[in-house]
C-alpha cells in the first residue's frame, strides 16, 4: 500500500462578476459532474489557457524566454 502524502497547491482567492444566467449554467454543470463550482471553473480555465491561440505579444515574449 502506498503512503498518502497530502500536498497543498498555492491558490489565490479572487472575485469576479458574472452574468446570472451564466452562473446558473455553471452551477448546473458542476452539479451534474458532482464537483464544486470552483473545481469546474478551474478546469475550464486550464482547458481554455492550454487551447487558446497565442497573441502576437505572447508569441514574441515566448520566443525571447521559452521557459
C-alpha positions in Angstrom: 0.0 0.0 0.0 1.3 3.4 -0.9 1.7 6.1 1.7 -0.6 9.1 1.5 1.3 12.4 1.4 -1.0 15.4 1.3 0.1 18.2 -1.0 -1.2 21.7 -1.0 -1.4 23.9 -4.1 -0.8 27.5 -3.9 -4.0 29.4 -4.7 -5.3 32.9 -4.5 -8.8 34.0 -3.7 -10.3 36.3 -6.3 -13.7 37.7 -7.0 -15.4 38.0 -10.5 -18.6 39.4 -11.7 -20.6 37.0 -13.9 -23.9 37.1 -15.7 -26.7 35.4 -13.7 -27.7 33.1 -16.5 -24.1 32.0 -17.0 -23.7 31.3 -13.2 -26.8 29.2 -13.3 -25.4 27.1 -16.2 -22.0 26.8 -14.4 -23.8 25.6 -11.2 -25.9 23.1 -13.2 -22.8 21.6 -14.9 -20.9 21.4 -11.7 -23.8 19.6 -10.0 -24.1 17.2 -13.0 -20.4 16.2 -12.5 -20.7 16.2 -8.7 -18.0 18.8 -8.3 -17.8 22.3 -6.8 -18.2 25.3 -8.9 -14.6 26.3 -8.1 -13.3 22.9 -9.3 -15.3 23.3 -12.6 -14.2 26.8 -13.2 -10.5 26.0 -12.6 -10.7 23.1 -15.0 -12.4 25.3 -17.6 -9.8 28.0 -17.2 -7.0 25.4 -17.5 -8.5 24.0 -20.7 -9.0 27.4 -22.2 -5.5 28.5 -21.5 -4.0 25.3 -22.9 -6.0 25.6 -26.1 -6.1 29.3 -26.9 -4.1 30.8 -29.8 -1.3 33.0 -28.5 -1.5 36.7 -29.4 1.4 38.3 -31.2 2.6 39.8 -27.9 2.5 36.4 -26.2 4.2 34.7 -29.1 7.1 37.2 -29.2 7.6 37.0 -25.5 7.7 33.2 -25.7 10.4 33.4 -28.4 12.5 35.5 -26.1 12.0 33.3 -23.0 10.9 29.8 -24.0 10.6 28.6 -20.3 
